Amino acid sequence: MTENKVRMAIAFGVVGGFVLCCICIAAVMMLGFLDPKDGLSLLKDFAGVFSGLIGLILGYYFGKKGDG
């Protein structure tokens, strides 16, 4: 496995894990097992923690390529 493929797998894992956790929190709120105020607070905290890492990954893969 090349170094670029390892980076890509890690990036997909982090972003996919973030999305999956957000979906799980939203589903638990919709099913009524979590108070909506507590669930929204949890989503805000979770997004705040991971936003820097997600931004770094998206910037790396979708940033502009310079001509040199």
Number of C-alpha atoms within 10 A of each C-alpha: 5 7 8 9 10 11 13 14 11 13 19 13 12 16 17 12 12 17 13 12 14 17 13 12 18 18 14 15 17 13 9 10 11 15 13 14 10 11 18 15 12 15 17 12 12 15 15 11 11 13 13 11 14 16 11 12 19 13 11 12 12 8 10 8 8 5 4 3
